[in-house]
Amino acid sequence: MTAKPVSHSRTTLTELMIPSYANFGGRVHGGILLSLMDKVAYACSAKHAGQYCVTVSVDGVNFRQPVEVGELVSLLASVNYVGRTSLVVGIKVIAENVRTGTVKHTNTSYFTMVAKDDTDQPTEVPPLLLESPDDVRRFLEAMKRKELRASYSEHFDNAKTRMLVKENIGKLTKERCALSDGLNQDLLDLADSIDE
């Protein structure tokens, strides 16, 4: 299978933020932006894979700045990493106020996509031809995110299985929660039965 360059599938989607996209605060609803990010991730990954692609995970959706109604939002997507059947699409979201010319970076996110064949099974994707130092940096960063995600999952799963309610219930006193009447004793009884 021949490698395809990052530039082959680089995709930009630009859309005007209209009043129907507003939330109760008068700004663009985050769900609208997530939907647009999913669309551009699909377009970018499908162009590289030459196949239908589905979203399997999203990393790091942080809303750095609000997007206002009337702004032009551009989503800049490129394939940052490929596995055997998966692709990581990096997306940078910028919003432009067309009256003032002000441009702001509102989001960066990473969508992991999997290519599917005609029988809905994962299918191999072309290797990625890295053409610039930025391409190399992004590929290496995606490898590191993958490694950290796997490590986090393993540690979190181990922590869940070792979490002892009786030993940790006191931690709740420093949090913004309250236990309903009788729940404290129910939890202690449950912990005793698990420990036996």
C-alpha positions as CSV (number, residue, x, y, z in Angstrom):
1,M,0.0,0.0,0.0
2,T,1.4,3.4,-1.0
3,A,1.9,6.1,1.6
4,K,-0.2,9.2,1.2
5,P,1.1,12.6,2.2
6,V,-0.5,14.6,5.0
7,S,-1.3,17.3,2.4
8,H,-3.4,14.8,0.4
9,S,-6.2,14.8,3.0
10,R,-5.7,18.2,4.7
11,T,-9.3,19.6,5.0
12,T,-10.7,22.9,6.0
13,L,-14.4,23.4,6.8
14,T,-15.7,27.0,7.3
15,E,-19.1,27.8,8.5
16,L,-21.0,31.0,9.6
17,M,-22.3,30.8,13.1
18,I,-26.0,31.6,12.9
19,P,-28.5,32.6,15.6
20,S,-30.0,29.1,15.8
21,Y,-26.6,27.8,16.9
22,A,-26.7,29.9,20.1
23,N,-27.1,28.5,23.6
24,F,-29.0,30.3,26.4
25,G,-25.9,32.5,27.1
26,G,-26.1,33.8,23.5
27,R,-22.9,32.2,22.4
28,V,-22.5,29.2,20.1
29,H,-23.4,25.9,21.7
30,G,-20.4,23.6,22.3
31,G,-22.4,20.7,20.8
32,I,-22.5,22.6,17.4
33,L,-18.7,22.8,17.4
34,L,-18.4,19.2,18.3
35,S,-20.6,18.2,15.4
36,L,-18.6,20.3,13.0
37,M,-15.4,18.8,14.4
38,D,-16.8,15.3,13.8
39,K,-17.7,16.2,10.2
40,V,-14.3,17.6,9.4
41,A,-12.6,14.6,11.1
42,Y,-14.7,12.3,8.9
43,A,-13.9,14.2,5.7
44,C,-10.2,14.3,6.4
45,S,-9.9,10.6,7.5
46,A,-12.0,9.3,4.6
47,K,-9.9,11.2,2.1
48,H,-6.8,9.5,3.5
49,A,-8.3,6.1,3.9
50,G,-10.3,6.1,0.7
51,Q,-13.0,4.4,2.9
52,Y,-15.9,5.2,5.2
53,C,-14.5,6.1,8.6
54,V,-16.2,6.2,12.0
55,T,-15.3,8.1,15.2
56,V,-14.0,5.9,18.0
57,S,-12.7,8.4,20.5
58,V,-12.1,12.1,21.0
59,D,-9.2,13.5,23.0
60,G,-8.9,16.9,24.5
61,V,-11.9,19.0,23.7
62,N,-11.1,22.1,25.6
63,F,-13.1,25.3,24.9
64,R,-10.4,27.9,25.2
65,Q,-12.6,30.9,24.1
66,P,-16.3,31.3,23.3
67,V,-17.5,31.4,19.8
68,E,-20.0,34.2,19.0
69,V,-22.9,34.2,16.7
70,G,-21.9,36.0,13.5
71,E,-18.3,34.7,13.5
72,L,-16.9,32.6,10.8
73,V,-15.5,29.3,12.2
74,S,-12.9,27.4,10.4
75,L,-11.9,23.9,11.3
76,L,-8.4,22.9,10.1
77,A,-7.9,19.2,10.0
78,S,-5.0,16.9,9.1
79,V,-4.1,13.3,9.6
80,N,-1.5,13.3,12.4
81,Y,-1.0,9.6,12.8
82,V,-2.1,6.3,11.3
83,G,-2.1,2.8,12.7
84,R,-3.2,-0.3,10.8
85,T,-6.9,0.6,10.6
86,S,-7.0,3.8,12.6
87,L,-6.2,7.4,12.0
88,V,-5.8,10.3,14.4
89,V,-7.1,13.6,13.0
90,G,-5.8,16.8,14.6
91,I,-8.3,19.7,14.4
92,K,-7.6,23.3,15.1
93,V,-10.7,25.5,15.4
94,I,-10.4,29.3,14.8
95,A,-13.2,31.9,14.9
96,E,-13.0,35.1,12.9
97,N,-15.0,38.3,13.5
98,V,-15.4,39.5,10.0
99,R,-16.2,43.1,11.0
100,T,-13.0,43.6,13.1
101,G,-10.8,41.0,11.4
102,T,-10.0,39.5,14.9
103,V,-9.1,35.8,14.7
104,K,-9.0,33.6,17.8
105,H,-8.0,30.0,18.4
106,T,-10.9,28.4,20.2
107,N,-10.2,24.7,20.2
108,T,-7.7,22.0,19.5
109,S,-8.9,18.4,19.5
110,Y,-7.8,14.9,18.3
111,F,-10.3,12.5,16.8
112,T,-9.4,8.8,16.5
113,M,-11.2,7.3,13.4
114,V,-11.3,3.7,12.1
115,A,-11.7,2.9,8.5
116,K,-14.4,0.4,7.6
117,D,-14.8,-1.8,4.5
118,D,-18.1,-2.6,2.7
119,T,-18.8,-5.3,5.2
120,D,-18.5,-2.8,8.1
121,Q,-15.2,-4.4,9.2
122,P,-12.1,-2.4,10.1
123,T,-9.8,-2.2,7.1
124,E,-6.2,-1.2,6.6
125,V,-5.3,2.4,5.8
126,P,-2.4,3.7,3.8
127,P,0.8,4.7,5.6
128,L,1.3,8.4,6.2
129,L,4.0,10.2,4.3
130,L,5.5,12.8,6.6
131,E,6.6,15.9,4.5
132,S,7.7,18.5,7.1
133,P,9.1,18.8,10.6
134,D,5.5,19.7,11.8
135,D,4.2,16.4,10.3
136,V,7.0,14.5,12.2
137,R,6.3,16.4,15.5
138,R,2.5,15.7,15.2
139,F,3.0,12.0,14.5
140,L,5.4,11.7,17.5
141,E,2.9,13.6,19.7
142,A,0.1,11.3,18.7
143,M,2.3,8.3,19.6
144,K,2.9,9.8,23.0
145,R,-0.9,10.6,23.5
146,K,-1.6,7.0,22.6
147,E,1.0,5.7,25.1
148,L,-0.4,8.0,27.9
149,R,-4.0,7.0,27.2
150,A,-3.1,3.3,27.5
151,S,-1.2,4.0,30.7
152,Y,-4.0,6.0,32.2
153,S,-6.6,3.4,31.4
154,E,-4.5,0.7,33.0
155,H,-3.9,2.8,36.2
156,F,-7.5,3.9,36.4
157,D,-8.8,0.3,36.0
158,N,-6.4,-0.9,38.7
159,A,-7.4,2.0,41.0
160,K,-11.1,1.2,40.6
161,T,-10.6,-2.5,41.5
162,R,-8.5,-1.4,44.6
163,M,-10.8,1.4,45.7
164,L,-11.9,0.5,49.2
165,V,-15.0,2.4,50.2
166,K,-14.4,2.1,53.9
167,E,-10.9,3.5,53.7
168,N,-11.8,6.3,51.3
169,I,-15.3,7.5,52.4
170,G,-13.7,10.3,54.5
171,K,-12.4,11.9,51.3
172,L,-15.9,13.0,50.5
173,T,-15.9,15.5,53.4
174,K,-13.7,17.8,51.3
175,E,-15.9,17.5,48.2
176,R,-19.1,19.3,47.2
177,C,-21.4,16.4,48.0
178,A,-23.5,15.1,50.8
179,L,-24.6,11.6,51.7
180,S,-28.4,11.1,52.1
181,D,-29.7,9.8,55.5
182,G,-28.6,6.3,56.1
183,L,-26.3,6.1,53.0
184,N,-23.1,6.3,55.1
185,Q,-24.0,3.2,57.1
186,D,-25.2,1.4,54.0
187,L,-21.8,2.1,52.3
188,L,-19.9,0.9,55.4
189,D,-22.0,-2.3,55.5
190,L,-21.4,-2.8,51.8
191,A,-17.7,-2.3,52.3
192,D,-17.7,-4.8,55.1
193,S,-19.4,-7.4,53.0
194,I,-16.9,-6.9,50.1
195,D,-13.9,-7.1,52.5
196,E,-15.1,-10.4,53.9
